[in-house]
Amino acid sequence: MANNKQRYIWRDISLFDGLKTLPKPMAVITQGERVVTMTPMDGFDESQADGCHDMGRGGVMTPGLVDCHTHLVFGGARADEFEARLEGASYEEIARRGGGILSTVYATREASEQTLFNAALPRLKALVEDGVTTVEIKSGYGLDVANELKMLRVARRLGEALPVRVLTTLLGAHALPPEYENDSDGYIDLVCNEMIPAAAAEGLADAVDVFCEKIAFSVAQCERVFKAAQAHGLPIKAHAEQLSNLGGAAMAARHGALSADHIEYLDDAGIAAMREAGSVAVILPGAFHTLRETQQPPIAGLREAGVPMAVATDANPGSSPLFMPTLMLNLACTLFRMTPQEALAGMTANGAAALGLKGQGQLHEGAVADLCVWGIETPAELAYAVQPGRLRQRVYQGELTHGR
């Protein structure tokens, strides 16, 4: 934690507060873990800077980026599937012949906790070095009680190893494990009656997720998981409408889900249900890009309905082996026609809301001092160019972790 007497000041800085760009150059002061002053430069009293460390002038300040959907902990790699897709195989075809998620399950089960930690740490470092201060990490490659808990323990350790806020999500209902072939209801029993209670008892999960899809679990099965999660006081999320429209997002919204993610096939009824529930639509352009999908999420419909849109990497070994959050800003704009402001809000305020952290991912007086300063002139440049090295300074809970 930051020393409560530590004060930093930035002058003449352009500021994106998490939802919009402020019109005037600003002076920003942090003290300890909080932002204490945000004032237009034309009204700034220099006496307020007494005792502050001068962090320079110019550039763009944003909240620290929030990556609200990742699968960073996994064993093995799936470059062979990348080649297979280039040769014409679909994601669904690969999954049905034992590849996809299950190939990662075998590798993850064989790996020790330390091996998984050592492999995941560089992935998390890549996110941190690209401006992330909050990240969600899912399980979902263990598919039994012991290995799902192993993955969640690794995720917790990652949050202790680096200056980043890690939230964990139990994704036991990610795929059907081989030992439950032809018994998906039996596996859902395991998730509901053993896996969720064990994760809750050990305090390893901050939320519970499901994969509601033809190659995964039905709407009714996912609803059972949600009820079990809520019985243990855990918020819920859903992978939904990625490959088809099963109505999973609408069902998740009816249960008060924090978010529905992917949602390429989301229909008007799903949009209305999400609007009514206040669920966040998490847009994952990395998977769309990697899988060379053609069905785009209904961005215009979500925008018109006022459903908040988050953007995340979906960093994983198969469908989105991409570990650069700022690249997602560009892809959200170029692939889906989101505006740069929408994309950046998606990786700040709306990304935080998708994790149940409403009010975070924003900059205002009194906010937690999680912030980034970028060597650019306007916030839109973060989405316009794919260019490493623009992060000038990164502050996490008031502590300078990158730059000077």
C-alpha positions, 0 to 999 in steps of 0.5 A: 500500500502507498504511504499516506503522505506520498503525493504525486502531481501531473500537470497539463494532462488530457484526461479520460475519466473512465466514461468520457474525455474531459475537455480541458488540460488538467492538474491531477494530484494523488495522495496515498491510495486516492485521487485527491485533486482534479482541476482544470489547469486554468484554475489550478492553485500552485500552492496545492502542489506543495510536497508533491513529486512532480510527474511531468506535463502532458500526455493522456491519463486514463484509469488503469485498464480492466481486463474483465475476461481472461483464462490466463492459467492453463497448461500446454499450447494449441498451435496445432489447432491454429494450423488446423483452423487455417486448413479449414477446420471449425472451432466446433469441429476441433472441439468435437474430435477431442481438441479445443478445451479438452486438449488444454484440460489434459495438459492442465491436469498433468501440470503442478500448481507451481508449473501453472504459476510459472507459465501464467506469470509472464502472461499476467506481466504482459497485461500489467506492462500494457496498463492493466491494474485489474484482471479477472482470471477464470478456471475451467481447464480442470473440470474436476474439483481438485484441478479447478481449485488448483487453478483458482489457487494459482490465480490467487497467487498471481495476484499476490506476486504482482501489483495488480488486482486479481478477481477469480471466477469458477468456470467449472461448467466450461466443457464436459470432461471425458469421464462424464461423456454422455452424462452431462447432467451428472457433471452438472451435479458435480459442479453444483453439489461439490465444486461450487461449495468447495470453492466457496468454502475456501474463498477461492472464487469471486464469481461463477461462470458457465459456457452456454452453447451447443458444444457445452451446456444447455440453458437449463443446465446453466441455470442450475449452476447459477442457482447453486452459485447464488445459494453460496453468495457468488455472483454469476456470469455467462459465456453466451450466444458465441456460436448460436442463439440459445437464449443463455444471455437472457436467462443469465440476465433474469438471474441478475448476471454481472455480464454476458460475454461473446454474444455474437448471436444475441437477439433483441430479446436478449438485449432487452433482458440485459438492459432490464437487469443492468448486465454488462455486454462483454465484447471479445474481439480477440476470439472473433479475430482468431476464429475468423468469425463472421457473425458480429455482436449487435453493437448498434442494438446494445448502444441504442438500448443503453447496455454498457459494453465492456471489452476484454482480451479473452486471453486463452490458449485456443481461441484468443492467444492474445495478451495485449489489452490495447490491441483489443481497443483497436480490434473493437473499433476496426472489427465492430465499429465501436468508437474509441471512447466506447472501447476505452470505456469498455476497458475501464469503467464498464470492464469494472462493472462487469466484475461487480466493481461499480464505481471503479475503473474511473478517475474522480476526486476520491477514486482509488489511484489506479491510473495510467499515463500514456505518451500520446496526445489524445485518448483515441490514439490508444485505439488508433495505433497498435504500438507497444511502449506508450505507457509512461507511468502506471500507478496501482493503489497510489504506488508508482509501479512503472516509469518515474 
